[in-house]
């Protein structure tokens, strides 16, 4: 077989990103060390952050063969509506430090591709302007509680009026995690500098969940579920979306990897609510593993922030295209045509082959000569 050279690839796909790791390198070249560590760092010893990747990399596939896979379709659904791939852009606070378009650029990219986007309440350009940037897009508004019930209700009403399809409460930030990369550099992201009223978040409880479900006719998602017990409690209050998350390893240190939590939550939910998960997901194969274990959709944060930094909204669209390609490749080689065919029989526990860290999904990435300190 003739060798394919870099020149050949350039002639065929000039100007395009051909691999996801190319976004990571491009982002590193653009970002200051403060912002890079804000994006890639975790809490304290960063054990939870590493376990997110360790848990994903400790799962192997069990492929089936001699099946007609000539019509692979990686689409999924969330809240009864189709997604081109079952991927959501996760809510990211201070996202505007990666691209001046901020959450608006992310929502626009998700709409252009056919994915969904969570919009953080501590991101710019704000609730209404972000929705206006992607009219008709699949957006869910995520709230950090920084005020009383009237303040919360105002945000719910505004989200409904702006066309958000669901409302999400983040519930794993009662106390800020100690992010030592930021602390060591005396760096405070804009959103955190401006934050006030954190005591309202600390006081958040199940009574508020019940109140919101009773008062408003909009699907409610709880982000930060980490046990089957809390998933069961949420279902008892009629919650529509169970969002498994450990905040990307940025809150509680020494937690479990996110996908380790998924089987017990899926067993508790039994299809009674939508299951969304984030935490270390970077590749199409990561998405396939989560779907096999019971998730309806996977949220990605860091991955799309690399792409947003590298090339704005167009970069995010391209990253989603590459994720779609990776998913289709994996599905065909697993012997399936639809994501609904996936179940736990397609995955198996296996020893990881490399040390897990925030970038271990990209073993071909080499930033050593570009000022990257490594893990």
C-alpha positions in Angstrom: 0.0 0.0 0.0 1.3 3.4 -0.9 2.1 5.7 2.0 -0.2 8.6 2.5 1.9 11.7 3.1 1.0 14.9 4.9 1.0 16.7 1.6 -1.6 14.2 0.2 -3.8 14.8 3.2 -3.4 18.6 2.9 -4.4 18.5 -0.7 -7.5 16.4 0.1 -8.7 18.3 3.2 -6.9 21.6 3.1 -7.7 23.8 6.0 -9.7 21.2 7.9 -9.0 19.6 11.3 -8.6 15.9 10.6 -8.3 14.6 14.2 -9.7 15.8 17.5 -6.2 16.2 19.1 -5.4 18.9 16.6 -8.0 21.1 18.3 -6.3 20.5 21.7 -2.9 21.6 20.4 -4.3 24.6 18.6 -6.1 25.6 21.8 -3.0 25.3 23.9 -1.1 27.5 21.5 -3.8 30.2 21.9 -4.5 30.1 25.6 -2.5 31.7 28.5 -1.2 29.3 31.1 -3.9 30.6 33.5 -6.8 29.9 31.2 -5.3 26.6 30.0 -5.1 25.4 33.6 -8.6 26.7 34.3 -9.8 24.5 31.4 -7.8 21.4 32.1 -7.4 21.4 35.9 -9.4 19.7 38.6 -9.9 19.9 42.4 -7.0 19.3 44.9 -5.1 16.2 43.9 -7.1 15.9 40.6 -7.9 12.3 41.5 -11.5 12.5 40.4 -10.4 14.1 37.1 -8.1 11.2 36.5 -10.6 8.6 37.5 -13.0 10.0 34.9 -10.6 8.9 32.2 -9.5 5.8 34.0 -13.1 4.6 34.2 -13.6 5.1 30.5 -10.3 3.6 29.6 -11.0 0.5 31.7 -13.8 -0.5 29.4 -13.2 -2.6 26.3 -15.6 -3.5 23.5 -17.1 -6.8 22.6 -17.8 -6.6 18.9 -20.2 -8.8 16.9 -19.4 -9.7 13.3 -21.1 -10.8 10.1 -23.9 -8.3 10.4 -25.1 -6.0 7.7 -23.7 -2.6 8.8 -24.2 -0.8 5.5 -26.6 1.8 7.0 -25.1 3.0 10.2 -26.9 5.9 11.8 -25.5 7.4 15.0 -28.6 9.6 15.8 -30.2 9.6 19.2 -33.0 11.3 21.1 -33.4 13.4 24.2 -36.7 14.4 25.7 -38.4 12.8 22.6 -36.5 14.9 20.0 -33.9 13.8 17.6 -30.2 14.6 17.9 -27.9 14.0 15.0 -25.6 12.4 17.5 -26.6 11.9 21.2 -24.1 14.6 22.3 -24.8 17.8 24.2 -22.4 20.7 24.8 -22.0 20.9 28.5 -22.6 24.1 30.4 -19.3 25.9 30.9 -18.9 28.9 33.2 -16.9 31.9 31.8 -16.9 30.2 28.4 -16.2 33.6 26.9 -12.6 33.4 27.9 -12.2 30.8 25.1 -14.0 32.7 22.4 -15.6 36.1 22.4 -18.8 34.6 21.1 -19.1 32.6 24.4 -22.2 30.6 24.9 -23.8 32.1 21.8 -21.1 30.7 19.6 -21.5 27.3 21.2 -25.3 27.2 20.9 -25.0 28.3 17.3 -22.5 25.5 16.5 -24.8 22.9 18.2 -27.7 24.2 16.1 -25.8 24.1 12.8 -24.6 20.6 13.4 -27.8 19.2 15.0 -26.7 18.6 18.6 -27.8 20.2 21.8 -26.3 22.8 24.1 -26.6 23.4 27.8 -26.2 27.1 28.6 -24.5 28.1 31.9 -26.0 31.0 33.9 -22.5 32.2 34.5 -21.6 32.6 30.9 -21.9 35.4 28.4 -23.7 36.8 26.5 -26.5 35.8 28.8 -29.8 33.9 28.8 -31.8 35.7 26.1 -28.8 36.6 23.8 -27.6 33.1 23.8 -31.0 31.7 22.8 -31.2 34.4 20.1 -27.9 33.3 18.6 -29.4 29.9 17.9 -33.1 30.3 17.1 -34.9 27.0 17.1 -31.8 25.2 18.5 -31.8 22.5 21.2 -30.9 24.5 24.3 -31.3 23.8 28.0 -30.6 26.6 30.5 -28.5 25.6 33.5 -28.7 27.6 36.7 -26.4 28.2 39.6 -28.7 29.5 42.4 -27.5 33.0 43.5 -30.8 34.4 44.8 -34.1 33.7 46.6 -37.1 32.0 45.2 -38.3 35.0 43.3 -34.8 35.2 41.6 -35.0 31.6 40.6 -38.5 31.9 39.3 -37.5 34.9 37.2 -34.8 32.7 35.5 -37.3 29.9 34.9 -39.8 32.2 33.3 -37.2 33.9 31.2 -35.9 30.5 30.0 -39.4 29.4 29.0 -40.0 32.7 27.2 -36.7 32.4 25.3 -37.5 28.9 24.0 -35.2 26.7 26.2 -36.6 23.2 26.1 -35.6 22.3 29.7 -34.3 23.9 32.8 -31.3 22.5 34.7 -30.3 23.0 38.3 -26.6 22.3 39.1 -26.6 20.5 42.5 -23.0 19.5 43.1 -21.6 23.0 43.9 -22.9 23.7 47.4 -19.3 24.5 48.3 -16.7 25.5 45.7 -14.1 22.8 45.0 -10.5 23.8 45.7 -8.9 24.1 42.3 -5.3 24.3 43.2 -4.0 25.1 39.7 -6.0 28.3 39.9 -5.3 29.0 43.6 -1.5 28.5 43.1 -1.5 31.1 40.4 -3.9 33.5 42.2 -6.2 33.2 39.2 -9.9 33.7 39.5 -12.0 33.4 36.3 -14.4 36.2 35.5 -17.6 34.3 36.5 -16.1 33.3 39.8 -14.9 36.9 40.6 -18.4 38.2 39.9 -20.3 35.5 41.8 -22.3 36.6 44.8 -25.0 35.0 46.9 -23.4 31.6 47.0 -25.2 30.9 50.2 -28.4 30.3 48.2 -26.7 27.5 46.4 -25.5 26.0 49.6 -29.0 26.0 51.0 -30.5 24.3 48.0 -32.6 21.2 48.9 -35.2 18.8 47.7 -38.0 21.2 48.8 -36.9 23.5 46.0 -37.0 20.7 43.5 -40.6 19.9 44.4 -41.6 23.6 44.3 -40.2 24.0 40.8 -41.8 20.9 39.5 -45.2 21.9 41.0 -45.0 25.5 39.7 -43.6 25.3 36.2 -44.4 23.3 33.1 -40.9 22.8 31.8 -38.8 19.6 32.0 -36.5 19.8 35.0 -32.9 18.3 34.9 -30.7 17.9 38.0 -27.0 18.1 37.2 -24.6 16.5 39.7 -26.3 13.1 40.5 -23.6 10.6 41.6 -25.6 7.8 43.3 -28.5 5.5 42.7 -30.0 6.8 45.9 -30.2 10.4 44.8 -31.5 9.3 41.4 -34.3 7.4 43.1 -35.1 10.5 45.2 -35.1 12.7 42.1 -37.6 10.4 40.4 -39.9 10.6 43.4 -40.1 14.4 42.8 -40.9 13.9 39.2 -37.5 15.1 37.8 -37.3 14.6 34.0 -33.6 14.5 33.6 -30.9 12.8 35.7 -27.6 14.3 34.8 -24.7 12.3 36.2 -21.7 14.6 36.7 -18.8 15.2 39.0 -18.2 18.6 37.5 -15.3 17.2 35.4 -13.4 16.4 38.5 -13.5 20.1 39.6 -15.6 19.7 42.8 -15.3 16.7 45.2 -11.8 15.2 45.1 -11.5 11.4 45.3 -14.9 10.8 43.7 -15.7 8.0 41.3 -15.2 8.2 37.6 -18.5 9.4 36.1 -19.1 6.3 33.9 -18.6 4.1 37.0 -21.7 5.7 38.4 -23.8 5.1 35.3 -24.8 1.4 35.7 -26.3 1.9 39.2 -28.2 5.0 38.2 -29.5 3.4 35.0 -30.7 0.4 37.0 -32.5 2.7 39.4 -34.0 4.9 36.7 -35.3 2.1 34.5 -36.3 4.4 31.7 -38.4 6.7 33.9 -36.3 9.7 33.1 -33.6 10.8 30.6 -30.0 10.1 31.7 -27.3 12.5 30.7 -23.7 12.1 31.7 -20.5 14.1 31.6 -17.0 13.7 33.0 -14.0 13.0 30.9 -15.8 12.2 27.6 -13.7 13.2 24.6 -14.0 10.6 21.9 -16.7 8.9 19.9 -15.9 5.6 21.5 -16.5 7.2 24.9 -20.0 8.2 23.8 -20.7 4.6 22.6 -19.6 3.2 26.0 -22.0 5.5 27.9 -24.9 4.6 25.6 -24.2 0.9 26.1 -24.4 1.4 29.8 -27.7 3.2 29.8 -27.2 6.9 29.0 -29.5 8.8 26.6 -27.0 11.5 25.8 -23.4 12.4 26.7 -22.3 16.0 27.5 -18.9 17.2 26.6 -17.2 20.3 28.1 -13.5 20.4 27.7 -13.6 18.8 24.2 -15.7 21.5 22.6 -13.9 24.2 24.5 -10.7 23.1 22.8 -12.5 23.4 19.4 -14.1 26.7 20.3 -10.8 28.2 21.2 -9.1 26.8 18.1 -11.7 27.9 15.5 -14.8 29.4 17.1 -18.2 28.1 16.2 -16.9 26.6 13.0 -14.4 24.6 15.1 -17.1 23.2 17.3 -19.1 22.1 14.2 -16.0 20.4 12.9 -15.3 18.7 16.2 -18.9 17.3 16.2 -18.4 16.0 12.7 -15.3 14.2 13.8 -17.1 12.8 16.8 -19.8 11.6 14.5 -17.3 9.9 12.3 -15.7 8.2 15.3 -19.1 7.0 16.4 -20.0 5.6 13.0 -16.7 3.8 12.8 -17.1 2.2 16.2 -20.7 1.2 15.6 -19.9 -0.4 12.3 -17.1 -2.4 13.8 -19.2 -3.4 16.7 -21.9 -4.8 14.3 -24.7 -2.3 14.9 -26.6 0.2 12.8 -28.5 2.2 15.5 -27.5 3.5 18.9 -30.7 1.9 20.3 -29.1 -1.5 19.6 -26.4 -0.9 22.2 -26.5 -2.5 25.6 -24.1 -3.6 28.3 -23.2 -6.8 26.4 -21.0 -4.6 24.1 -18.6 -3.6 26.8 -16.4 -5.5 29.2 -14.0 -4.5 32.0 -10.3 -4.3 30.9 -7.0 -3.0 32.1 -6.2 0.5 30.9 -3.1 0.7 28.7 -1.8 4.2 29.7 -1.8 6.4 32.8 -5.1 8.3 32.9 -5.1 12.1 32.9 -7.1 14.9 31.3 -5.5 14.4 27.9 -5.0 10.7 27.9 -7.7 10.3 25.2 -5.1 11.8 22.8 -2.0 9.6 23.1 -0.6 11.0 19.8 -0.7 14.6 21.2 2.8 16.0 22.0 2.8 19.4 23.5 6.2 19.0 25.3 7.9 21.5 23.0 5.1 24.0 23.3 5.2 24.8 26.9 2.8 22.1 28.2 3.9 20.9 31.6 2.4 17.4 31.2 0.7 15.3 33.8 
